[in-house]
Each structure stands twice: as C-alpha cells, then as structure tokens.
Amino acid sequence: MPANELLNFPLLPEDEVILQPLILPPYATQADKMFWEDDRDNRDPFYENSILLHYPTIRNRMGYDLTNGSGNAIVAEDLAAQLQDEGLAPYTAEFFQQYHDHYFEKISTLWAWRHTSDKSNKTKIKKCQTFAHALYDSSLVGLIDGEYPDFISKTHEDAFTALLKLLDREGPASSYRSLQIMYSLLEFCNLTRKVMTHP
C-alpha cells in the first residue's frame, strides 16, 4: 500500500449501515444522551466539506457491535467497566461525562480491540488507539482553520493525511462509504478485522 493512501475498501451488505437510533438504558446520563443523540451530518454546508465521515453512522455501527446487536447504546458507565475489564483504560464513567472527545475515542478503541483478530498485547493497544484517534479526527474534527491535530504516532499522521486525501478527492462520505473507509482505516493501522455476521 502506498504511503498515505487508503486503497482497499470492502464490499459491504447494505444492512451494515445502522439507521435507527440506539436505545438508551434508564440509567443513561445527560452526557450519554448528548453523545448518542448527536446527529451531525458531514454533508451539512455548515461544515464546509471539512469532515470526511458521517458521524452517526460510525458511532451507531460501533455501538451496535459493542452491545452484540441488541440495538442498545453502550453508555459511559458500561464503557468504563468494559475498558477496565479489557485492561485498556482505568477511567471512570464521570471522566467520559466530562470529556466528550474521549467518549468517542475510547468507544472506538474498545471496538477496534474486540473486532480485530490481532494478538492482544501492548502493540495492539497502540494500534487501536491510533485507529481511534484517526477516526475521531475524520468524523468529528476534520481540518479546521488549517490546524492539524496532535499526532500520537507516525501511523496516526499518515492516516490523517490519507483521510484528508479522500476528502479532497471524494468530498464528504455517504453513510455506506463512511463504513468502507472505517474498515479500510483498520487495515491502514495494521489491524485485521474479524469476519463478522451482522443481523
């Protein structure tokens, strides 16, 4: 694969796109509601083509997978417990309720950890974190006012460059294309996606 290019995009069944909102449990906090009900659309003119991926599609796919297809949303309390169980982060639910960007990033890290077949070790943790940061950049931040994010690794920087190239070439991605890009990004970050069957 050439440097700074995402080239391999899987063919996906149309039902990979989760259109319906995920159901919040009774103990969801206001922060959970804000996170799961955020409907920002990357094709809204307000964003002036600065965001590549369709945020609700990415978020809902990961949330759906992390709750085993139940249609329920994973919330901060559950996220904190699961991250600790996996040895990925010692954060509390309160932490995620205060810092919205970490909410998305840690859900992405947990999703990548569970949905890739690479050996579970510190190297995989770093790869999952790189994937999560690059995904956050392209689905929430983009390139705003010419400023680049703080890169956590060379792969993160390369991934960000690759995602910007896609934005320049294709414009804001559709829901379906967003998922293709997300799976391609896993490969770019040297992670191997498990073959999953989705309802």
Order of alpha helices (4+ residues) and beta strands (2+ residues): alpha-alpha-alpha-alpha-alpha-alpha-alpha-alpha
